[in-house]
């Protein structure tokens, strides 16, 4: 029926309503480092060098572990898996960031943003779980040395590594889905240099409280539980090490744990600062700086710490280099 002339109801054409009020976001603008325009030419070579060091370091670690039979033990198996995961983890973020440092229009499509978030979270969660498994491996090796070959046989190692990867990407699928099922119909300016949860979900124009709560609970499961497990494991490890009578035995036991602890403190500390807070909070420059730490510094720290502080890895690298015909004496 036609509206009454005395009625206040106005019929608004659907085309006008959909184009003006429900503009669907098809792409995002990545505004990370946009406030540092005059410094971007300096940041590019720095980040490029760091990225190349990450690739070289992790490739060397994986190659040496594969070629040197003395490193075919659970500790270095998990280190190799971690190096592969961190290489993929940086590949998801850093190439796009390097391109954007030279680009005027820093856009990423809606689908590409979802894919980037999925793989970034998947490899990130996998790294967290792998660090927890590596803590258990050190606990079994130091606290139960006689039962260690049974507790950490190759079947168990492969199962633990596969479980970390599957669990990581299942949690990532949940988190990414909770973000991108929300409607995006207003701003498309992401205040970050990649599609992370907090800056993207902040742009959603629907009610995201339930989604944020579920994501926050997943963050607790991923960060707090493995970290608590690592702390408990190292409590038993320290207690066992203090009972070792010889100073050399204590030093050797502590040296096998120092590298792992260094990576754990940096990785979990930075990740907890960013993700164990309300996800809809606007990303600040401080958050971006912390994110740079766990997307660049931590993957770089892993091969450096394990190669510089670990004598077994140093000897294995020398063997591999000698196999290729290089002279270490001249170096």
C-alpha positions as CSV (number, residue, x, y, z in Angstrom):
1,X,0.0,0.0,0.0
2,X,1.2,3.6,-0.7
3,X,2.2,5.5,2.4
4,X,-0.2,8.0,3.9
5,X,0.6,11.6,3.1
6,X,0.4,12.3,6.9
7,X,2.9,9.6,7.7
8,X,6.5,10.4,8.6
9,X,7.8,7.2,7.0
10,X,10.1,7.8,4.0
11,X,11.0,5.1,1.5
12,X,14.7,5.1,0.8
13,X,15.9,3.5,-2.4
14,X,17.9,0.3,-1.7
15,X,20.6,1.4,-4.1
16,X,21.2,4.5,-2.1
17,X,21.2,2.7,1.2
18,X,23.6,0.0,0.1
19,X,26.1,2.3,-1.5
20,X,26.2,5.0,1.2
21,X,25.7,3.1,4.4
22,X,26.9,-0.4,3.8
23,X,30.0,0.0,1.6
24,X,31.7,-3.4,1.7
25,X,35.4,-3.4,2.3
26,X,37.2,-5.2,-0.5
27,X,40.8,-4.2,0.5
28,X,42.7,-2.8,3.4
29,X,45.4,-0.1,3.6
30,X,48.4,-1.1,5.8
31,X,49.5,2.1,7.5
32,X,52.4,0.7,9.5
33,X,55.5,2.9,9.4
34,X,53.5,5.5,7.5
35,X,54.4,8.1,10.2
36,X,58.1,7.5,9.5
37,X,58.1,8.6,5.8
38,X,61.5,10.2,6.0
39,X,63.1,7.1,7.6
40,X,61.6,4.5,5.4
41,X,64.6,4.5,3.1
42,X,66.8,3.7,6.1
43,X,64.4,1.1,7.5
44,X,64.3,-0.9,4.2
45,X,68.0,-1.9,4.0
46,X,67.9,-2.7,7.8
47,X,64.9,-4.9,7.6
48,X,66.1,-6.5,4.4
49,X,69.5,-7.4,5.9
50,X,67.7,-8.8,9.0
51,X,65.4,-10.9,6.8
52,X,68.3,-12.3,4.8
53,X,70.1,-13.1,8.1
54,X,67.0,-14.9,9.3
55,X,66.8,-17.0,6.2
56,X,70.5,-17.8,6.1
57,X,70.6,-18.6,9.8
58,X,67.6,-20.9,9.8
59,X,68.6,-22.6,6.6
60,X,72.1,-23.3,8.0
61,X,70.6,-24.7,11.2
62,X,68.2,-27.1,9.3
63,X,70.9,-28.1,6.8
64,X,73.5,-28.9,9.5
65,X,70.9,-30.9,11.6
66,X,70.0,-32.9,8.5
67,X,73.6,-33.7,7.4
68,X,75.3,-34.2,10.8
69,X,74.4,-37.6,12.3
70,X,75.5,-36.6,15.8
71,X,72.7,-34.1,15.9
72,X,70.0,-36.7,15.1
73,X,68.6,-36.5,18.6
74,X,65.2,-35.1,19.8
75,X,66.6,-31.8,21.0
76,X,68.0,-30.9,17.6
77,X,65.0,-32.4,15.8
78,X,62.7,-30.0,17.5
79,X,65.2,-27.2,16.9
80,X,65.1,-28.0,13.2
81,X,61.3,-28.0,13.1
82,X,61.2,-24.7,15.0
83,X,63.7,-23.2,12.4
84,X,61.5,-24.3,9.5
85,X,58.4,-22.9,11.2
86,X,60.0,-19.6,12.0
87,X,61.3,-19.3,8.4
88,X,57.7,-19.7,7.1
89,X,56.5,-17.4,9.8
90,X,58.7,-14.5,8.7
91,X,57.9,-15.2,5.0
92,X,54.2,-14.5,5.6
93,X,54.9,-11.0,6.9
94,X,58.3,-9.6,6.0
95,X,58.3,-9.6,2.2
96,X,55.0,-7.7,2.1
97,X,56.3,-5.2,4.7
98,X,59.5,-4.6,2.6
99,X,57.4,-4.0,-0.5
100,X,55.2,-1.5,1.4
101,X,58.2,0.5,2.6
102,X,58.7,1.4,-1.1
103,X,55.0,1.6,-2.1
104,X,52.9,4.7,-2.2
105,X,49.6,2.7,-2.1
106,X,50.0,0.0,0.5
107,X,46.9,-2.1,-0.1
108,X,46.1,-5.8,0.5
109,X,43.0,-7.5,-0.7
110,X,40.4,-8.8,1.8
111,X,41.1,-12.4,0.9
112,X,44.9,-11.9,1.0
113,X,44.5,-10.2,4.5
114,X,42.6,-13.3,5.8
115,X,45.2,-15.7,4.3
116,X,48.1,-13.7,5.8
117,X,46.4,-13.7,9.2
118,X,45.7,-17.4,9.0
119,X,49.3,-18.4,8.2
120,X,50.9,-15.8,10.6
121,X,48.8,-17.1,13.5
122,X,49.2,-20.7,12.5
123,X,53.0,-20.6,12.5
124,X,53.1,-18.3,15.5
125,X,51.0,-20.7,17.6
126,X,53.0,-23.6,16.3
127,X,56.2,-21.9,17.5
128,X,54.7,-21.3,21.0
129,X,53.7,-25.0,21.3
130,X,57.1,-26.2,20.0
131,X,58.9,-24.1,22.7
132,X,56.7,-25.9,25.2
133,X,57.6,-29.3,23.8
134,X,61.3,-28.3,23.8
135,X,61.0,-27.5,27.5
136,X,59.5,-31.0,28.1
137,X,62.4,-32.5,26.1
138,X,65.0,-30.8,28.4
139,X,63.0,-31.9,31.5
140,X,63.1,-35.5,30.3
141,X,66.8,-35.4,29.4
142,X,68.0,-33.9,32.7
143,X,65.5,-35.2,35.2
144,X,65.0,-38.7,33.7
145,X,68.2,-39.5,31.8
146,X,67.8,-43.3,32.0
147,X,64.2,-43.3,30.7
148,X,64.9,-40.5,28.1
149,X,65.3,-42.9,25.1
150,X,61.8,-44.3,25.9
151,X,60.1,-41.1,26.9
152,X,61.4,-39.3,23.7
153,X,61.7,-42.0,21.1
154,X,61.3,-40.9,17.4
155,X,57.7,-41.9,17.2
156,X,56.9,-39.6,20.2
157,X,59.0,-36.8,18.7
158,X,57.2,-36.9,15.4
159,X,53.8,-37.1,17.1
160,X,54.6,-34.1,19.3
161,X,55.8,-32.1,16.3
162,X,52.8,-33.0,14.2
163,X,50.5,-32.2,17.1
164,X,52.0,-28.7,17.5
165,X,51.5,-28.0,13.8
166,X,47.9,-29.3,13.6
167,X,46.9,-27.6,16.9
168,X,48.5,-24.3,15.8
169,X,46.6,-24.1,12.5
170,X,43.3,-25.2,14.1
171,X,43.6,-22.4,16.6
172,X,44.5,-20.1,13.8
173,X,41.5,-21.1,11.8
174,X,39.2,-20.4,14.7
175,X,40.8,-17.0,15.3
176,X,40.8,-15.9,11.6
177,X,37.2,-17.1,11.2
178,X,36.1,-15.1,14.2
179,X,37.6,-12.0,12.8
180,X,36.5,-12.2,9.2
181,X,32.9,-13.4,9.8
182,X,32.3,-9.9,11.1
183,X,31.0,-7.2,8.6
184,X,33.6,-4.6,7.4
185,X,31.7,-1.7,6.0
186,X,33.4,1.5,7.3
187,X,37.1,2.2,7.5
188,X,39.7,0.0,5.8
189,X,42.8,1.6,7.3
190,X,44.8,-1.0,9.3
191,X,47.1,0.7,11.8
192,X,49.8,-1.9,11.4
193,X,52.3,-3.3,8.8
194,X,50.4,-6.6,8.4
195,X,47.0,-8.1,9.1
196,X,47.1,-8.8,12.8
197,X,44.0,-9.6,14.9
198,X,43.7,-6.4,17.0
199,X,44.1,-3.8,14.3
200,X,41.8,-5.7,11.8
201,X,39.0,-6.6,14.3
202,X,39.0,-2.9,15.4
203,X,37.7,-2.0,11.9
204,X,34.6,-4.3,12.1
205,X,31.3,-2.5,12.2
206,X,29.4,-5.3,14.0
207,X,29.3,-6.4,17.6
208,X,32.6,-8.1,18.2
209,X,32.5,-8.7,22.0
210,X,31.8,-12.4,21.8
211,X,34.4,-12.9,19.1
212,X,37.0,-10.9,21.2
213,X,36.3,-13.0,24.2
214,X,36.8,-16.3,22.4
215,X,40.0,-15.0,20.8
216,X,41.2,-13.8,24.2
217,X,40.5,-17.3,25.7
218,X,42.5,-18.9,22.8
219,X,45.3,-16.5,23.6
220,X,45.4,-17.6,27.2
221,X,45.5,-21.3,26.1
222,X,48.3,-20.7,23.6
223,X,50.5,-18.4,25.8
224,X,49.8,-19.0,29.5
225,X,49.4,-22.8,29.5
226,X,52.6,-23.6,27.6
227,X,54.6,-20.9,29.5
228,X,53.3,-22.3,32.8
229,X,54.3,-25.8,31.7
230,X,57.8,-24.5,30.8
231,X,58.2,-22.8,34.2
232,X,57.2,-26.0,36.0
233,X,59.6,-28.1,33.9
234,X,62.5,-25.7,34.6
235,X,61.6,-25.8,38.3
236,X,62.3,-29.5,38.3
237,X,65.3,-29.1,36.0
238,X,67.0,-26.5,38.3
239,X,66.3,-28.7,41.3
240,X,68.0,-31.7,39.6
241,X,70.9,-29.6,38.3
242,X,71.7,-28.3,41.8
243,X,72.1,-32.0,43.0
244,X,74.8,-32.7,40.4
245,X,78.1,-32.9,42.4
246,X,80.6,-31.7,39.7
247,X,80.7,-28.1,38.6
248,X,81.4,-29.2,35.0
249,X,78.2,-31.3,35.0
250,X,76.2,-28.3,36.3
251,X,77.7,-26.0,33.7
252,X,77.0,-28.4,30.9
253,X,73.4,-29.0,32.0
254,X,72.7,-25.2,32.4
255,X,74.3,-24.5,28.9
256,X,71.8,-26.9,27.2
257,X,68.9,-24.9,28.8
258,X,70.2,-21.4,28.4
259,X,69.5,-21.1,24.7
260,X,66.0,-22.4,25.0
261,X,65.2,-20.1,27.9
262,X,66.5,-17.0,26.1
263,X,64.2,-17.6,23.1
264,X,61.3,-18.4,25.5
265,X,61.6,-15.2,27.4
266,X,61.7,-13.0,24.3
267,X,59.0,-14.8,22.4
268,X,56.5,-15.2,25.2
269,X,57.2,-11.8,26.7
270,X,56.5,-9.9,23.5
271,X,53.5,-12.1,22.4
272,X,51.9,-11.8,25.9
273,X,52.2,-8.0,25.8
274,X,50.3,-7.8,22.5
275,X,47.8,-10.6,22.7
276,X,46.8,-10.9,26.3
277,X,44.8,-7.7,26.2
278,X,41.4,-6.7,24.7
279,X,41.7,-7.2,20.9
280,X,39.7,-4.2,19.9
281,X,42.2,-1.8,21.5
282,X,43.7,0.5,18.9
283,X,47.2,-0.6,18.0
284,X,49.8,2.0,19.1
285,X,53.3,2.6,17.9
286,X,54.6,0.8,21.0
287,X,52.6,-2.3,19.9
288,X,54.1,-2.1,16.4
289,X,57.6,-1.9,17.9
290,X,56.9,-5.0,20.1
291,X,55.5,-6.8,17.1
292,X,58.7,-6.1,15.2
293,X,60.6,-7.8,18.1
294,X,58.7,-11.1,17.8
295,X,58.4,-11.1,14.0
296,X,62.0,-10.2,13.3
297,X,64.2,-10.3,16.4
298,X,63.0,-13.6,17.8
299,X,63.4,-15.6,14.5
300,X,66.9,-14.1,14.2
301,X,67.7,-14.8,17.8
302,X,66.9,-18.5,17.5
303,X,69.7,-19.5,15.0
304,X,72.2,-17.1,16.5
305,X,71.7,-18.3,20.1
306,X,71.7,-22.0,19.3
307,X,74.7,-21.7,17.0
308,X,76.8,-19.3,19.1
309,X,76.2,-20.9,22.5
310,X,76.0,-24.5,21.5
311,X,79.3,-26.3,21.0
312,X,77.7,-29.3,19.3
313,X,76.2,-27.1,16.6
314,X,79.4,-25.2,16.1
315,X,81.3,-28.5,15.6
316,X,78.7,-29.7,13.2
317,X,78.8,-26.5,11.2
318,X,82.6,-26.9,10.9
319,X,82.2,-30.5,9.7
320,X,79.6,-29.5,7.1
321,X,81.9,-26.7,5.8
322,X,84.8,-29.0,5.7
323,X,82.8,-31.5,3.6
324,X,82.2,-28.7,1.1
325,X,85.9,-28.2,0.7
326,X,86.3,-24.9,2.6
327,X,89.4,-24.3,4.8
328,X,88.4,-23.1,8.3
329,X,92.0,-22.3,9.1
330,X,92.2,-19.6,6.4
331,X,88.9,-18.2,7.7
